[in-house]
Structure formats: C-alpha cells, structure tokens
Amino acid sequence: MATDATGSATDLRVLRRDDWDKWYDTLIRGFGGVPESAEERELWNSLTELGRSLGAWDGDECVGTAGAFSFRLTVPGGASVPAAGVTMVSVAATHRRRGVLTSMMRRQLDDVRAWGEPLAVLTASEPAIYGRFGYGCATFQLNAEIDTTRVRLTSLPAGTDDVPVRYAVPADVLDVCEAVYARLVPSRPGMLARQPGWERLPLLDPEGEREGASPLQCVVAERDGETVGYARYRVKPGWEAAGPEGTVILEDSAALDPAADAALWRFLFGIDLTSSLVVRGRGRPVDDAWRHWVSDIRRCRTRLGDSLYVRPVELGAALEARTYQAPVDVVFEVEDAFCPWNTGRWRLSGDAKGASCERTADAADVALSVRELSAAYLGGVSLASLGAAGRVREVRRGALAEASLGFGAGGLAPWLPYGF
C-alpha cells in the first residue's frame, strides 16, 4: 500500500487473471484510447505473464500498469542472458504526480533482483522518463525512405544471382523464417531469443493499421532447398500524373549470408509500380549491409532513432555475463541511487574469453553513474564518448580509453529487431 502527497492510498499488487481486461483497458487508455484489434488483444493476453505484472489500484479502479516479460538477450561475446523485458507501463492521467510510477518501478526492480535476472530492458514511449530509474539507451535503429527511381544497388556480393526469391504466404513459411531468425540471434548484441508465442507477433496484420497499404506479404530466399532469408513487407499503391508512385514498406527481414541479403534487397528495390522503399517499424541496424550497396546514400533519407534501453539490476553479474573485445582491468566507482546495492567500487577484469567483476576497496579508475554503464553495456555507445560529454570521469590517466576499448561490441552493432 502506497500513500501519495494527498493522502490517497494506492494498492500495488500482482496481476490476477480476472483483472486482466480492466488492467489492459487502463493501458490502452493511457496510450490514447484507440482500441486494438481482437487479434492483437488476444495475443497480448496470451503473452502477459501474470506473476511478473503489476497493477496499481485506487479502490476498484486500475490506475497503473507495468509488466515484465521473461526474455533472453544476446550480449557481446554471444551469450544469451536472462533479462526482464519491462513493458505495458502506464499511469492514469487522473493519478499523475502521485508516485504511482516510482512505486511500480521500485517494486519491479526489486522483483527482478529476486528472480535472479541481472538485466532489465525496455523500449521507451517517452525516453525522458526512464533515466532517473537507471536505464540508458544502448541500441539505435536506422529508418530510411529510399528513392528507388534514382538509387541503385551496386557491387552486390558474389553469389547474389544464385539465390532465387519466391513469394510465400507469411503464415505458411513461419517455421522456416523463425529458424533463420534463431540462427542469427547469437550473432548480434541486443537481439532477443524468440520465446514461445512471440513468433506470432510479426504476423499481426490488423486492417485498421495498414494506412492504405496491402496486407502483409512475404518472400523467401532459398539455396539448395533451404530457406536462407526472408522479407515481410507491404505495398502502398500511389499514382501521380507522371505515372505510378507506389511505396514498398519493409516490416521485417533477415538473411543468413550477404548473398541472400542482397537478393532480398534487390527484389524489394525492383517491385513494379513503386518508386520508394520505406524502412520503418524497428528499423534496421546502424551498420546494415544495404548502406554499402546503395549508389547514393543521401537519397536514402536515413534517420537514426533510439531503441533498446538497458539497466543492470545486479551490476556484478551483468558485467560478468558479457565478454570484452580487449583486455580490461578497471575499477569503476558507480553511483546508483535507485538500486543502491550497486553503488560502490567494482573491479572489472576481463577479455574475449570471460570476465569477473567484484567489489573492491581499491582506488577508483573511472567514476560514473549506472545510467552510463547501462548505455555502454552492449557496446553501441562508447564510454569515451560519454566521457567527452562530461558524463564519465576519468580518475586514473588512460583508464577511460582502456575501458572504452574493452566495452566495444567487437563485431556487429547492437540492435533490437522487434518491440515489446
């Protein structure tokens, strides 16, 4: 039971099955009140983990919601680490500024720690909210609007012509597409292993959200009878006085090798009666291969966006779970006001084979808050850049450069492929 400044009591409790509809309606209202399709509602009902979800109640009225999915997150080095996927967070407009959100975040992080999960992750509807709870933006996404009448794909990898692409009904090839996705998960930090039921998410296709575009379409790339890539997309027809001006909207794609990837992008560029290719949704990785094939990157109108926010819940366990691309032996002095058990000095010693991170009384080499460690955790944000911004303080000369080099992803840029 929490009491706000007005003296009103709010009851915070674990979600019960009988309360799900009212709880979910509170969430929908908090995000504008536009009802979701019956298919979407059923899917989120099935995916909600009741024992990991919280509701704030004022009498019989639900005034706050928060959940946490059971995820496994790829970290630098390829390990799959348990992570709480924080989701469905809302507070009723009638109960703003009463500490409801803070009480839910407090309870949630305490629960995550008790569950033994070293990380919490989320996507933020309002990024300004979560920094005070220790979350930092750790991955970015690249969106684009490509003028396919002027931009060409050049210098495609060897073997592209040997990869045929065929149309398929999205549901009919779901299993083989999921197999492709699963093989890619260990290769890039930030990717989430798809838990049972989550394979349905990419196929959601409510008519009311198509905005004039076609139903979801799919092509698969094959080699020697094996599916080696896929792309899910829509086409939005358009006509101008000069002729057709349709748009291809890429929703989701994956490929096991450069030739398969190139074959899919060439198909998307060449769809008849279209003049642009829009990459939207969760976007693509910032180092995606297509950027190296296009003839004119300026006409691709790229836009960088924030994506996955990370928060070490158990700092030592989180830093030990990943590897480091260069040897590092640094004492961090960490400030963590919201999870004070992380506050203090930690010696991180690690390399590409593994790491240890333990409390120490030794003098600090680098001082920072947990928010900076959160942002740098997956290797997509450098500690050196945070130092240049004045958010990380170097105590021992040379220590920041050492730590920054070690924290690099050491391969592909981190990326979150789908939201939650």
C-alpha positions as CSV (number, residue, x, y, z in Angstrom):
1,M,0.0,0.0,0.0
2,A,1.4,3.4,-1.1
3,T,0.2,6.8,0.0
4,D,0.7,9.9,-2.1
5,A,1.0,13.5,-1.0
6,T,-2.8,13.9,-1.0
7,G,-3.1,11.1,1.5
8,S,-4.8,8.8,-1.1
9,A,-3.9,5.1,-0.8
10,T,-2.9,3.1,-3.9
11,D,-2.8,-0.6,-3.7
12,L,0.0,-2.2,-5.7
13,R,-0.5,-5.9,-6.4
14,V,0.5,-8.7,-8.7
15,L,-2.0,-9.0,-11.6
16,R,-4.7,-11.6,-11.4
17,R,-6.3,-13.3,-14.4
18,D,-9.7,-11.9,-13.5
19,D,-8.3,-8.4,-13.6
20,W,-6.5,-8.6,-16.9
21,D,-9.3,-6.9,-19.0
22,K,-9.6,-3.9,-16.7
23,W,-5.8,-3.7,-16.4
24,Y,-5.3,-3.8,-20.2
25,D,-8.0,-1.3,-20.8
26,T,-6.2,1.1,-18.4
27,L,-3.1,0.6,-20.5
28,I,-4.9,1.2,-23.8
29,R,-6.4,4.4,-22.4
30,G,-3.0,5.6,-21.2
31,F,-1.7,5.2,-24.8
32,G,-4.5,7.2,-26.4
33,G,-7.6,5.0,-26.0
34,V,-7.7,3.7,-29.6
35,P,-8.8,0.0,-29.2
36,E,-6.7,-2.7,-30.6
37,S,-8.0,-5.4,-32.9
38,A,-9.4,-8.6,-31.3
39,E,-6.4,-10.5,-32.7
40,E,-3.9,-8.1,-31.0
41,R,-5.8,-8.1,-27.8
42,E,-5.8,-11.9,-27.7
43,L,-2.1,-12.1,-28.5
44,W,-1.1,-9.7,-25.7
45,N,-3.5,-11.6,-23.3
46,S,-1.7,-14.8,-24.1
47,L,1.8,-13.3,-23.7
48,T,1.2,-11.4,-20.5
49,E,3.0,-13.1,-17.6
50,L,0.6,-12.5,-14.7
51,G,3.1,-13.2,-11.9
52,R,5.5,-10.7,-13.4
53,S,2.9,-8.0,-14.0
54,L,1.7,-5.3,-11.5
55,G,-1.4,-3.2,-11.2
56,A,-1.9,-0.1,-9.1
57,W,-5.4,0.2,-7.8
58,D,-7.4,3.0,-6.3
59,G,-10.3,1.1,-4.8
60,D,-11.8,-0.9,-7.7
61,E,-10.2,1.4,-10.3
62,C,-6.9,0.3,-12.0
63,V,-4.7,3.4,-12.2
64,G,-1.4,2.0,-13.1
65,T,0.1,-0.9,-15.1
66,A,3.5,-2.5,-15.5
67,G,4.8,-5.9,-16.7
68,A,8.0,-7.8,-17.3
69,F,8.5,-10.5,-19.9
70,S,10.9,-13.3,-19.5
71,F,13.5,-12.7,-22.2
72,R,17.0,-13.8,-23.1
73,L,19.2,-11.1,-24.5
74,T,22.3,-11.6,-26.6
75,V,25.3,-9.7,-25.1
76,P,28.8,-9.0,-26.5
77,G,30.5,-12.4,-26.8
78,G,27.3,-14.1,-27.9
79,A,26.0,-15.3,-24.6
80,S,22.2,-15.3,-24.0
81,V,21.5,-13.6,-20.7
82,P,18.2,-13.6,-18.7
83,A,16.6,-10.1,-18.9
84,A,13.3,-8.7,-17.7
85,G,11.5,-7.1,-20.6
86,V,9.8,-4.1,-19.0
87,T,6.5,-3.4,-20.8
88,M,2.9,-2.1,-20.7
89,V,3.8,0.7,-18.3
90,S,1.1,3.4,-17.8
91,V,-0.3,5.7,-15.2
92,A,-3.9,7.0,-15.4
93,A,-4.0,10.8,-16.2
94,T,-6.1,11.2,-13.0
95,H,-3.2,9.9,-10.9
96,R,-0.2,11.6,-12.3
97,R,2.4,13.2,-10.0
98,R,1.4,10.9,-7.1
99,G,4.3,8.5,-7.1
100,V,2.5,5.6,-8.8
101,L,5.2,5.1,-11.5
102,T,8.0,5.3,-9.0
103,S,6.3,2.7,-6.7
104,M,5.8,0.3,-9.7
105,M,9.5,0.8,-10.8
106,R,10.7,0.3,-7.3
107,R,8.7,-3.0,-6.8
108,Q,9.6,-4.2,-10.3
109,L,13.3,-3.9,-9.9
110,D,13.2,-5.5,-6.5
111,D,11.3,-8.4,-8.1
112,V,13.7,-8.7,-11.0
113,R,16.6,-8.9,-8.5
114,A,14.8,-11.5,-6.5
115,W,14.2,-13.5,-9.7
116,G,18.0,-13.6,-10.3
117,E,17.9,-11.7,-13.6
118,P,20.9,-9.4,-14.0
119,L,19.3,-7.1,-16.6
120,A,16.2,-5.2,-17.2
121,V,15.4,-3.8,-20.7
122,L,12.7,-1.7,-22.2
123,T,11.6,0.4,-25.2
124,A,10.5,3.9,-24.1
125,S,7.4,5.7,-25.3
126,E,8.9,8.8,-23.6
127,P,12.7,8.4,-23.1
128,A,12.9,11.2,-20.6
129,I,11.1,9.1,-18.0
130,Y,13.5,6.2,-17.5
131,G,16.9,7.8,-17.0
132,R,16.0,8.5,-13.4
133,F,15.5,4.8,-12.8
134,G,18.9,3.9,-14.2
135,Y,18.1,3.0,-17.8
136,G,20.3,4.1,-20.6
137,C,19.8,4.0,-24.4
138,A,22.0,1.1,-25.6
139,T,20.9,0.4,-29.1
140,F,19.8,2.5,-32.1
141,Q,17.8,1.8,-35.2
142,L,18.1,3.1,-38.7
143,N,15.0,4.0,-40.6
144,A,15.0,5.2,-44.3
145,E,13.0,6.4,-47.2
146,I,14.8,5.3,-50.3
147,D,14.1,6.9,-53.7
148,T,14.3,3.7,-55.8
149,T,13.9,5.6,-59.1
150,R,17.4,7.2,-58.5
151,V,19.2,4.9,-56.1
152,R,20.7,1.7,-57.4
153,L,22.2,-1.3,-55.7
154,T,25.8,-1.7,-56.8
155,S,28.7,-4.1,-56.1
156,L,26.5,-6.8,-54.7
157,P,28.3,-9.8,-53.2
158,A,29.3,-12.8,-55.2
159,G,26.5,-15.4,-55.4
160,T,23.6,-13.0,-55.3
161,D,22.4,-14.2,-58.7
162,D,22.4,-17.8,-57.4
163,V,19.8,-17.1,-54.7
164,P,16.2,-17.3,-56.1
165,V,13.4,-15.4,-54.3
166,R,9.9,-16.7,-54.2
167,Y,6.6,-15.4,-52.9
168,A,5.1,-17.2,-49.9
169,V,2.1,-16.9,-47.6
170,P,3.6,-15.4,-44.3
171,A,1.9,-18.0,-42.1
172,D,2.9,-20.9,-44.3
173,V,6.6,-20.2,-44.0
174,L,6.6,-19.0,-40.4
175,D,8.6,-22.0,-39.1
176,V,11.4,-21.7,-41.7
177,C,11.6,-17.9,-41.2
178,E,11.8,-18.4,-37.4
179,A,14.7,-20.9,-37.9
180,V,16.6,-18.2,-39.9
181,Y,15.9,-15.7,-37.1
182,A,17.0,-18.1,-34.4
183,R,20.4,-18.7,-36.2
184,L,21.1,-15.0,-36.2
185,V,20.2,-14.2,-32.6
186,P,23.7,-15.1,-31.2
187,S,25.5,-13.0,-33.8
188,R,24.4,-9.5,-32.7
189,P,24.1,-8.0,-29.3
190,G,20.7,-6.7,-28.4
191,M,18.8,-9.5,-30.2
192,L,16.2,-11.4,-28.3
193,A,15.7,-15.1,-28.4
194,R,12.1,-15.6,-29.5
195,Q,10.1,-17.2,-26.7
196,P,7.1,-19.5,-27.4
197,G,4.2,-17.5,-28.7
198,W,6.3,-14.5,-29.8
199,E,6.6,-15.9,-33.3
200,R,3.0,-14.7,-33.8
201,L,4.0,-11.0,-33.3
202,P,5.5,-10.3,-36.8
203,L,2.4,-11.7,-38.5
204,L,-0.1,-9.4,-36.8
205,D,-1.8,-7.6,-39.6
206,P,-4.9,-5.6,-38.4
207,E,-6.5,-3.9,-41.4
208,G,-7.0,-0.7,-39.5
209,E,-3.3,-0.2,-39.1
210,R,-2.3,-0.6,-42.8
211,E,-2.9,3.0,-43.7
212,G,-3.8,2.2,-47.2
213,A,-1.1,-0.4,-47.8
214,S,-1.6,-4.0,-48.7
215,P,-2.0,-7.0,-46.4
216,L,1.4,-8.3,-45.2
217,Q,3.4,-10.0,-48.0
218,C,6.4,-12.3,-47.8
219,V,9.2,-13.6,-49.9
220,V,11.8,-16.2,-49.0
221,A,15.3,-16.6,-50.4
222,E,16.4,-20.2,-50.9
223,R,19.6,-22.1,-51.7
224,D,19.7,-25.8,-52.4
225,G,16.2,-26.2,-51.0
226,E,17.0,-24.4,-47.7
227,T,15.5,-21.1,-46.7
228,V,18.4,-18.7,-46.1
229,G,16.4,-15.4,-45.8
230,Y,13.1,-13.7,-45.8
231,A,11.4,-10.3,-46.1
232,R,8.0,-9.3,-44.9
233,Y,6.6,-6.1,-46.5
234,R,3.6,-4.2,-47.7
235,V,2.9,-2.2,-50.9
236,K,1.0,1.1,-50.8
237,P,-0.2,1.9,-54.3
238,G,0.2,5.5,-55.4
239,W,-0.5,7.3,-58.7
240,E,0.7,10.7,-59.9
241,A,0.1,12.5,-63.2
242,A,3.5,11.2,-64.4
243,G,2.7,7.6,-63.5
244,P,2.9,5.1,-60.7
245,E,4.4,6.3,-57.4
246,G,3.8,3.3,-55.1
247,T,5.7,2.6,-51.9
248,V,7.3,-0.6,-50.6
249,I,7.1,-0.7,-46.8
250,L,9.7,-3.1,-45.3
251,E,8.5,-4.5,-42.0
252,D,11.0,-7.3,-41.2
253,S,13.8,-9.1,-42.9
254,A,16.6,-11.5,-42.1
255,A,19.3,-13.4,-44.0
256,L,22.0,-15.9,-43.2
257,D,24.6,-14.6,-45.6
258,P,25.4,-11.5,-47.7
259,A,24.3,-13.0,-51.0
260,A,20.9,-13.9,-49.6
261,D,20.5,-10.5,-48.0
262,A,21.4,-8.8,-51.3
263,A,18.9,-11.0,-53.2
264,L,16.1,-9.8,-50.9
265,W,17.0,-6.1,-51.2
266,R,17.3,-6.3,-54.9
267,F,13.8,-7.8,-55.0
268,L,12.4,-5.0,-52.8
269,F,14.1,-2.4,-55.0
270,G,12.5,-3.8,-58.2
271,I,8.8,-4.2,-57.3
272,D,6.8,-2.9,-60.2
273,L,4.8,0.3,-59.9
274,T,6.8,1.6,-57.0
275,S,9.2,4.4,-56.6
276,S,10.3,4.3,-53.0
277,L,11.2,1.8,-50.3
278,V,10.4,2.8,-46.7
279,V,12.2,1.1,-43.8
280,R,10.0,1.6,-40.7
281,G,9.0,-0.2,-37.5
282,R,12.0,-1.2,-35.5
283,G,14.2,-0.2,-38.5
284,R,17.5,-1.8,-39.3
285,P,20.9,-2.0,-37.6
286,V,23.0,1.1,-37.9
287,D,25.6,-1.0,-39.7
288,D,23.2,-2.8,-42.0
289,A,24.7,-4.1,-45.3
290,W,22.4,-2.2,-47.7
291,R,24.1,1.0,-46.8
292,H,27.2,-0.3,-48.5
293,W,25.3,-1.3,-51.7
294,V,23.3,1.8,-52.5
295,S,24.6,4.2,-55.1
296,D,23.6,7.4,-53.3
297,I,23.2,7.2,-49.5
298,R,22.0,10.9,-49.4
299,R,18.8,10.0,-51.4
300,C,18.0,7.3,-48.8
301,R,16.9,9.9,-46.3
302,T,18.2,7.9,-43.3
303,R,17.1,8.7,-39.7
304,L,18.6,7.4,-36.5
305,G,16.3,6.6,-33.6
306,D,16.7,5.3,-30.1
307,S,15.7,1.7,-29.5
308,L,16.5,-0.6,-26.5
309,Y,17.1,0.8,-23.1
310,V,19.2,-1.3,-20.7
311,R,19.6,-1.4,-16.9
312,P,21.9,-3.6,-14.9
313,V,20.0,-4.9,-11.9
314,E,22.8,-6.9,-10.4
315,L,25.8,-4.9,-11.6
316,G,28.5,-7.6,-11.0
317,A,26.5,-10.4,-12.6
318,A,25.7,-8.2,-15.6
319,L,29.3,-7.2,-16.3
320,E,30.4,-10.8,-15.9
321,A,27.8,-12.0,-18.3
322,R,29.5,-10.4,-21.4
323,T,33.0,-10.5,-22.8
324,Y,35.3,-7.7,-23.7
325,Q,37.0,-7.2,-27.1
326,A,40.2,-6.1,-25.5
327,P,41.7,-6.9,-22.1
328,V,40.4,-4.6,-19.4
329,D,41.3,-4.3,-15.7
330,V,39.5,-1.2,-14.3
331,V,37.9,-0.1,-11.0
332,F,34.6,1.6,-11.6
333,E,33.1,3.9,-8.9
334,V,29.4,3.6,-9.6
335,E,26.5,5.7,-8.3
336,D,23.1,4.0,-8.4
337,A,20.6,5.9,-6.3
338,F,17.6,3.8,-7.3
339,C,19.2,0.4,-6.8
340,P,21.7,1.3,-4.0
341,W,23.0,-2.3,-3.8
342,N,25.0,-1.4,-7.0
343,T,26.6,1.7,-5.5
344,G,30.3,1.5,-4.8
345,R,33.6,0.4,-6.3
346,W,33.8,-2.6,-8.6
347,R,36.9,-4.1,-10.2
348,L,36.2,-5.4,-13.7
349,S,38.8,-7.8,-15.2
350,G,38.0,-9.4,-18.5
351,D,38.9,-10.1,-22.1
352,A,37.4,-12.0,-25.0
353,K,37.3,-15.3,-23.0
354,G,35.4,-14.1,-20.0
355,A,35.3,-11.6,-17.1
356,S,35.0,-11.2,-13.3
357,C,33.5,-8.2,-11.5
358,E,33.8,-7.9,-7.8
359,R,33.5,-5.3,-5.1
360,T,36.8,-3.7,-4.1
361,A,38.3,-1.2,-1.7
362,D,40.9,-0.2,-4.3
363,A,41.1,3.4,-5.6
364,A,38.7,4.2,-8.5
365,D,39.9,4.4,-12.1
366,V,36.7,5.7,-13.6
367,A,33.7,7.3,-12.0
368,L,30.2,7.2,-13.5
369,S,26.5,6.6,-12.7
370,V,24.7,3.3,-13.6
371,R,23.0,5.1,-16.4
372,E,26.3,5.5,-18.3
373,L,27.1,1.8,-17.7
374,S,23.7,1.0,-19.0
375,A,24.2,2.9,-22.2
376,A,27.6,1.3,-22.8
377,Y,26.7,-2.2,-21.8
378,L,26.0,-3.6,-25.3
379,G,28.9,-1.9,-27.0
380,G,26.9,0.5,-29.1
381,V,27.7,3.6,-27.1
382,S,31.4,4.2,-26.2
383,L,32.4,5.2,-22.7
384,A,34.9,7.6,-24.3
385,S,32.1,9.5,-26.0
386,L,30.3,9.7,-22.6
387,G,33.5,11.0,-21.1
388,A,33.7,13.6,-23.8
389,A,30.2,14.7,-22.8
390,G,31.2,15.0,-19.2
391,R,29.1,12.1,-18.1
392,V,32.0,9.8,-17.2
393,R,35.0,11.0,-15.2
394,E,38.5,9.5,-15.6
395,V,40.4,9.2,-12.4
396,R,43.4,7.2,-13.5
397,R,45.0,8.5,-16.6
398,G,44.4,6.1,-19.5
399,A,41.7,4.1,-17.7
400,L,38.8,5.5,-19.7
401,A,40.4,4.6,-23.1
402,E,41.1,1.1,-21.8
403,A,37.6,0.6,-20.6
404,S,36.1,2.1,-23.7
405,L,38.0,-0.2,-26.0
406,G,37.1,-3.2,-23.9
407,F,33.4,-2.4,-23.8
408,G,33.1,-2.2,-27.6
409,A,30.8,-4.8,-29.2
410,G,33.8,-6.3,-31.1
411,G,31.7,-7.1,-34.1
412,L,28.2,-6.1,-35.3
413,A,26.5,-3.1,-33.9
414,P,23.8,-4.0,-31.2
415,W,20.2,-3.9,-32.5
416,L,16.7,-4.8,-31.2
417,P,14.8,-6.5,-34.0
418,Y,11.3,-6.1,-32.6
419,G,9.4,-4.3,-29.9
420,F,7.6,-5.5,-26.9
